[in-house]
Every structure is written in C-alpha cells, then in structure tokens.
Amino acid sequence: MPSTFIDIGLIHFTSEQRQLWKDGILWLHWFDKYPQLFDDRDLDIANAQAHLGYHYFEWLSAIILHTSTGYLSLVSQYEFISHKRKHSLLRELVSNDLYEAIIQNRKSGGPQCPDLLMYHPDKSNWFFCEVKGPGDRLRKPQRDYFESLSERSSKPIRVIKLRELKT
C-alpha cells in the first residue's frame, strides 16, 4: 500500500454475528446502543439492506474505532447533500479545498469517499477510514481518489480489514 494509506488492523467477526445483522437483531441493538454514531437515515438504510449483509462491516468498524478512540463516526454517504446531518458535519470538518474536491468528484461520478469519517467529539481532529471485508480490496479508481484526498488533507487514509473467524 502507498504511504498515503495506513493499515490500522484486522477485525475478526463470526458468521453467527453477521447472521444476527442480516436478521435485523444486531443493527437494531447497535442503533439503540450507539445513538451518537448512527442516525435515522442509517437505520433506514440498514432496514432496507442488512438482510443482504450490506453495511455490517462499516457499522462494526465504526463501533470498534469509537470504543477504542472515543471518536464519533459518519458512516457512508456523508458526501451526499441529501444526507443533511452528515453532509453538514463534513462541511464543518474539512477545508474548503477538500470539500470542493469531494463535491466535484461526486458530480463527475467518481468513487465514493472512504466508508468512515471519524472525528473527535470536539471536532478538533478527524480522519478517513476505508473498510474492507473479506475478498474486498482497494481498486485503482478508489486508490487514486483516496490518494488525492490524502494529499489535499495532509492526512493518511486509514484502512481496516475484516475477516471471518473460523471456528
């Protein structure tokens, strides 16, 4: 990985835990337990897509990073203006130059931003984190875009990987 990326570790999960996510038990529990991380829009997305296994890795990573650092998280879609709360926080956290680059990338149909935007509760610091589940990897368009985000922000993009714990 280029030096603009920092591998921050590996998270193991079990197939049983992921099934609880798909069954609607885990995401409801996490939504109730971590209201500072997930909003009603996240809940709607989980409700519509969790049965397919989507967003499990991002939510799990946001929770683990939150409990280990105290940072809060915007989970996906924060670059979309339609997600008013997240987009407003993005605007507040990043420089004008970085914000404009994100908006321009969005308008041109480029890759989405990294999965998580982690930020200190007082908004004094933040970082991007890309989440990669089993079999997923950084593709060239993602890598190129993330490198440009890293250059503009002077912050490395952190990458967290998830693998199933085989019992």
BELDAKA-V571901 format. One line per field, one symbol per residue. psi: psi as a letter, one per 20 degrees, with the letter a starting at -180 (. if undefined). A space follows every 50 residues. Layout:
# BELDAKA-V571901
psi = ???
This chain:
# BELDAKA-V571901
psi = priippojappqrqhgghhhghijgghgghghhmiihpahgggggghhih iiiqighggggggghghhhiqrqooqjiiphinggghggghhhrrggggh gggggghjkaqrrqhqopqqhjkiqrqqpppoapiqrprghgggghhhgg ghikpqpqppqpqpop.
